[in-house]
Amino acid sequence: MWHDNSAENKHNPDPTRTVHFGETSNDEMMFGMFEFTAPDGVSPKKPTERSRLSALVDSFPKDTAFSCDLAFGPQPTTLVLHMPRTGDVGHWYIPEPLGNFNPMEIQQVKWDGNRFSFVSLMLAGGRTARGYYDVTGTLEADGAIHGVMTRRGAGANPAPPLQPGQLASYEFSGSRQVGN
């Protein structure tokens, strides 16, 4: 299967428009998954969620990916945040119950020294956390990061107003090391 977003596609309404992942029909909704076997065979030890999170963090360049604890409820959710130093798109990688990761795109990634910011659609955390967020934070000299996600509310585009029970912001912290 392939998608032709070029000017040669007579059904493409705007070939100059950048298309990002999303859930509406105007977005790129393709989400592919694959499996592989390592050249040395299958691992003799079943991976843990911690080992999978560590491997994901380690797969990105230093100081661009972090294991973060995001407090959506009484227990924080541990996930991976990838914020590239160049380009403006990265991802939250949220562990799912069946062992895969759900990537949530982050956009407009900006670094100013040790400070970062981006915009994120968050669909994890049940109804209480769903929405678009403006995210700001800092990367400390020891590799730790700290940040806050502030939900876009009434009148903010592209998020609807906060619903009863929805929180306006969530704090997070993390590092290159995956916690227990």
C-alpha positions as CSV (number, residue, x, y, z in Angstrom):
1,M,0.0,0.0,0.0
2,W,1.2,3.5,-0.7
3,H,0.0,7.1,-0.4
4,D,0.5,9.6,-3.2
5,N,0.6,13.1,-1.7
6,S,2.2,14.6,-4.8
7,A,0.8,17.1,-7.3
8,E,0.4,14.2,-9.8
9,N,-2.4,12.8,-7.6
10,K,-5.5,14.5,-9.1
11,H,-7.5,13.7,-5.9
12,N,-5.0,15.5,-3.6
13,P,-6.6,18.8,-2.6
14,D,-3.3,20.5,-1.5
15,P,0.1,18.8,-2.4
16,T,2.0,21.7,-0.6
17,R,0.4,20.9,2.8
18,T,2.5,18.9,5.3
19,V,0.5,15.9,6.6
20,H,1.1,14.7,10.1
21,F,-0.2,11.7,12.0
22,G,-3.7,12.1,13.5
23,E,-7.1,10.7,13.9
24,T,-9.1,12.8,11.4
25,S,-9.6,12.1,7.7
26,N,-7.4,15.1,6.9
27,D,-4.5,13.5,8.8
28,E,-2.2,10.6,7.9
29,M,-3.9,7.8,9.8
30,M,-1.5,4.9,8.8
31,F,0.0,3.1,11.7
32,G,2.2,0.1,10.7
33,M,3.6,-2.6,13.0
34,F,6.1,-5.3,12.3
35,E,7.9,-8.2,14.0
36,F,11.5,-9.4,13.5
37,T,13.8,-12.0,14.8
38,A,17.4,-11.0,15.7
39,P,20.2,-12.6,13.7
40,D,21.3,-14.5,16.8
41,G,17.8,-15.9,17.3
42,V,15.1,-15.1,19.9
43,S,16.2,-13.8,23.2
44,P,16.3,-16.6,25.9
45,K,14.9,-14.1,28.5
46,K,11.5,-12.5,28.1
47,P,11.8,-8.7,28.1
48,T,10.3,-6.7,30.9
49,E,8.6,-3.3,30.4
50,R,11.6,-1.7,32.0
51,S,14.0,-3.4,29.5
52,R,11.9,-2.4,26.6
53,L,11.7,1.2,27.7
54,S,15.5,1.3,28.3
55,A,16.1,-0.2,24.8
56,L,13.8,2.5,23.3
57,V,15.5,5.3,25.1
58,D,18.9,4.0,24.0
59,S,17.9,3.8,20.4
60,F,17.8,7.6,20.1
61,P,20.8,10.1,20.2
62,K,22.0,11.2,23.6
63,D,20.0,14.0,25.2
64,T,17.0,13.6,22.9
65,A,15.1,10.7,24.5
66,F,14.1,10.3,28.1
67,S,12.1,8.0,30.3
68,C,9.4,10.1,32.0
69,D,6.9,9.6,34.8
70,L,3.7,11.5,33.9
71,A,1.2,11.7,36.7
72,F,-2.2,11.1,35.0
73,G,-3.7,9.6,38.2
74,P,-2.7,8.1,41.5
75,Q,0.2,6.1,39.9
76,P,2.5,7.8,37.4
77,T,2.7,6.4,33.8
78,T,6.3,5.7,32.7
79,L,6.8,6.5,29.0
80,V,9.5,7.6,26.6
81,L,9.8,11.1,25.3
82,H,11.8,11.7,22.1
83,M,12.6,15.4,21.4
84,P,15.0,15.7,18.5
85,R,17.5,18.6,18.5
86,T,16.8,19.3,14.8
87,G,13.5,19.2,13.0
88,D,10.2,19.9,14.7
89,V,8.6,16.5,15.2
90,G,9.1,13.9,17.9
91,H,7.0,11.5,19.9
92,W,5.8,10.3,23.3
93,Y,6.0,6.5,23.3
94,I,3.3,5.1,25.6
95,P,3.5,1.4,26.7
96,E,0.3,-0.5,25.9
97,P,-1.0,-3.6,27.7
98,L,-0.2,-6.0,24.9
99,G,3.5,-5.0,24.8
100,N,3.6,-2.5,22.0
101,F,4.1,1.3,22.2
102,N,1.5,3.8,21.2
103,P,3.4,6.8,19.6
104,M,1.8,10.2,20.2
105,E,3.3,12.9,17.9
106,I,4.8,16.0,19.4
107,Q,5.2,19.0,17.1
108,Q,7.0,22.4,17.0
109,V,9.9,21.0,19.1
110,K,12.1,23.9,20.1
111,W,15.3,23.9,22.1
112,D,16.8,27.1,23.6
113,G,19.9,26.1,25.5
114,N,18.7,23.7,28.1
115,R,15.0,24.7,27.8
116,F,12.6,23.0,25.5
117,S,9.0,23.4,24.3
118,F,6.6,21.6,22.0
119,V,2.9,21.0,21.3
120,S,1.4,17.6,21.9
121,L,-1.9,15.7,21.4
122,M,-2.2,13.3,24.3
123,L,-4.7,10.4,24.2
124,A,-3.4,8.5,27.1
125,G,-4.6,8.7,30.7
126,G,-8.3,8.1,30.0
127,R,-10.7,10.9,29.6
128,T,-9.0,13.1,32.2
129,A,-5.9,13.7,30.1
130,R,-7.2,13.8,26.5
131,G,-6.5,17.0,24.6
132,Y,-3.8,19.2,23.1
133,Y,-1.1,20.5,25.4
134,D,1.6,23.2,25.3
135,V,4.7,21.6,27.0
136,T,7.7,23.4,28.5
137,G,10.6,22.2,30.5
138,T,14.3,22.1,31.2
139,L,17.2,19.6,30.7
140,E,19.5,19.7,33.8
141,A,23.3,19.2,33.6
142,D,22.9,15.7,35.2
143,G,20.6,14.6,32.3
144,A,17.3,14.9,34.3
145,I,14.4,16.7,32.7
146,H,11.5,18.4,34.3
147,G,8.4,19.9,32.6
148,V,4.8,20.8,32.7
149,M,2.0,20.0,30.1
150,T,-0.6,22.8,30.1
151,R,-3.9,21.8,28.4
152,R,-5.2,24.1,25.8
153,G,-8.6,25.2,27.0
154,A,-11.6,27.3,25.8
155,G,-10.9,29.2,22.7
156,A,-7.5,27.6,22.1
157,N,-7.1,26.0,18.7
158,P,-7.3,23.0,18.1
159,A,-8.6,21.9,21.5
160,P,-12.1,22.1,22.8
161,P,-12.9,23.5,26.3
162,L,-12.0,21.5,29.4
163,Q,-14.7,19.1,30.4
164,P,-15.7,18.5,34.1
165,G,-13.0,16.4,35.8
166,Q,-10.3,17.3,33.3
167,L,-7.1,18.8,34.8
168,A,-5.5,21.8,33.2
169,S,-1.8,20.7,33.7
170,Y,0.4,17.8,34.5
171,E,4.0,17.8,35.7
172,F,6.5,15.3,34.5
173,S,10.1,14.4,35.2
174,G,12.6,11.9,33.8
175,S,16.1,11.0,32.7
176,R,18.0,8.7,30.3
177,Q,17.7,6.0,32.9
178,V,14.5,4.0,33.2
179,G,13.2,3.9,36.8
180,N,12.0,0.7,38.5
